[in-house]
Amino acid sequence: MSLKRMWALFVARSLEFIRDRAGFGWNILFPFLLVAAFGIAFGPDAKKQFKMGLFPVPDPVPALETIRIPDALKTDPAIQLVFFKDLDPALEKLRHHKIDILVQSGEVKDPEAVPSKNDSKVRYWVSDASPRGALAEKLVKAALVPEAFFEKRVYKQAVPGTLVRYIDWLFPGILGMNIMFSAFFGVGYVIVRYRRNGVLKRLKATPVTAFEYLSAQLISRVVVSMAASMVVWAGCDVIFSFQMQGSYVDAAIVFLFGTVCLVSFGLILACRGTNEELTNGIINFICWPMMFLSEVWFSIEGTAGWIRQAAGFLPLTHFLAAARKVINDGATLSQVSQEMAILAVMSLVFLAVGSWLFSWTR
Amino acid sequence: MPKQTIIRVDALKKSYNGRPAVAGISLAIAAGTCFGLLGPNGAGKTTAVEIMENIQKPDQGRILFKGKERDRSFNQQVGVQFQQTELMAFLTVEETLRTFAAFYAQSLPVEAVMDLCMLKEIKHQRCNKISGGQRQRLLLSLALINDPDLLFLDEPSTGLDPQARQHVWDIIKGIRSRGKTTILTTHYMEEAWVLCDDIAIMDEGKIIAQGAPKDLVKTHCASMPPESRNLESVFLALTGKRLKG
């Protein structure tokens, strides 16, 4: 093994990555954009989970107090009101799940009811094909029950400890996902391209060994990904003021282990093949399920056991579990030692398999 | 005194999907000479050379370098220029040379190699911004960077204009004058005539003729009119005029 050769390859690959402005820029910009988008999506209006259509409401929309629906629906933080002048366009939106429920403004006489003083009802439409509609329906019904009814029947308890905002929970996932894409496309895809266009064949004719080449690729990508993640973290922190419960050093070590593991996985994807389209397909085939099963966007708590078992085989699962424990819960390295050990073992296995299967030309 | 053999090839065979690309060739190339491997497209030249370069594994046969089986030091002592090679697109010419220089235990000074291959003027240009001729010169310089004892050149002047081709020829002549060995594949008969001490003509995976260019002309063109007595006539006489490859 020659450190001189490894250093030369490391410098060459790192320069290549940094000078490829489009690729480098995207690696920085992509997580920024995602975090910004989620910051907006889950900002002050984040609690508005349900869209309730109201009709008939004239255009321009009059003051909310003048619209005749139960007051609780006007002030419910989970409901976003969407106004319609007529029924037909509103039903069209409901059919296509653009709103979750449609409520008619004003009291409606029940044509089937025996006339009496209390024969006015709230009329609503809801799609039986919409799970969100079923929940929205419960909100409408609950709005008709006086608050006093609940006061004597329920007892709300505060969650102990510091509340974790969704953006704080999501951020490690987005960084992990970005590292995964960077590892798979920046290592896997690029090495396949180098094999196809003859760069690897030319290197094979030099004293460079497969181990030296793969190690240099790995180190270069780990260094670049870690640096890019730090830049993204610092930038996003300025905007969103992330809550960091643990130590930054511990978080950096977790990210280092996770990045090494994902880049090693990328080396397996790069070990054979000269077809970039096929490699692209394989990478996407692995990335997308991993993104969902490893809880980048949402928790898989409560899903079928086999889904959670499958997630346990994915490196990103353990990477994000450790990162979130440190960042969101203030865990120390010893408290995430299990995840770290799994990442280390996976890295060694991936590196061994990647090196063993590696071909310069085929 | 006979020159030492730098590389010996015995009964080399290689097939792809049952189709023989190299069908049992044997060669002995003397140190300090320029050896040309000629043949029509698909004759098996590139496969044969890539096996000698240790890029491909033969199905059968043996290769001895300086009298011994090739080991890990082989790549330190040879230089290779492939027919088609991309380089790391975002590195400059100079950075590419320095990167390759670092691969070897010993290398020539980068400045000297850039001088030799006339790359100084483009040393700060990135590899994806240089012309085809400049890239050929850069590929040649990479093959020379470790001052190899044995240089493999696979069609080194393809795509070059006459001036650049003449320049490449001068470099190869300079290499030979320093006692280094070159194995050259080419489609240009004039190139083989000017540069090569010894030539092997391949067809359908076999060597069908071998010798000094003048001897080959003498042997195969004796019955031809004087104006047709050249290497191209030898080539056509041996491989036929039918389009191949």
Interface residues (C-beta under 8 A of the other chain):
Chain A: K4 R5 W7 A8 L9 V11 A12 R13 L15 E16 R19 D20 Y194 N197 G198 V199 K201 R202 K204 A205 T206 P207 V208 W360 T361
Chain B: E53 N54 I55 Q56 R72 N75 Q76 V78 V80 F82 Q84 T85 E86 L87 M88 A89 F90 L91 E95 T96 R98 T99 F100 A102 F103 Y104 A105 R126 L142
